[in-house]
Amino acid sequence: LTAEIVVISSALLIGIYSALHQYSVMDNTITTITFIMYSMPVFFFALLAMYIFAVNFKKWGLPYLPTVGMFEPEAGQTFGQVMWHMVLPVATLSFGFIAGYSRYIRSTMLEAMGQDYIRTARSKGLPRRQIVYLHALKNAALPIVTLVALDLPFLLGGAIVTERIFGWPGMGRLFLDHVERSDTAVVMGIMMMIAFAVIIFQIVADVMYAWLDPRIRYK
């Protein structure tokens, strides 16, 4: 959940900046980088990150990141050890979401900034920050709420490729291992958990719609 908050916050900042500086050098640079990140396979990014931040950093005598497991057995399972081992897996899972969300936010922000109510707010002399974050962003965020509400439940189901590469004992590996063993009870339990999470997050998304747009009411 913490990683998803960081992903959404980063995507919001990148998308808003690109929308407010449309077709500038930075916007074109961000667009190029995000398209590369979005189209890059997860396993390739994971192996590339391991090669740079673990293998090469260790070779260069720099502080390097661990690549396998949750902690070092000889050091014990401490909170700091687990967090340190999570850096590369979380970064691998996050890069695609940041790239995708930032493109959606840029598109919806550009659409919102061209609406009549934004021109009215400008003509009234409202500060730019208030126009962008209070008026435009609240309306532009509705499609993003839908995307996040659909993505979050399936993150609970794990990431099989990332967990296999980094040797992380997550839900994806658990699900795959018990499918191979034909362990119906565990498989059904994981599927029920994901289904329950989908329902909960859709309810949360509906509440967020009403909070972001006062015109939406549920009877």
Protein Blocks (a to p, Z undefined) as FASTA:
>chain_A
ZZmmmmmmmmmmmmmmmmmmghiaklmmmmmmmmmmmmpcfklmmmmmmmmmmmmmmmno
pacddfedjbdfknopafklmmmmmmmmmmmmmmmmmmmmmmmmmmmmmmmmmpmklmmm
mmnopafklmmmmmmmmmmmmmmmmmmmmmmmmmmnopfklmmmnopacfklmmmmmmmn
opaklmmmmmmmmmmmmmmmmmmmmmmmmmmmmmbccZZ
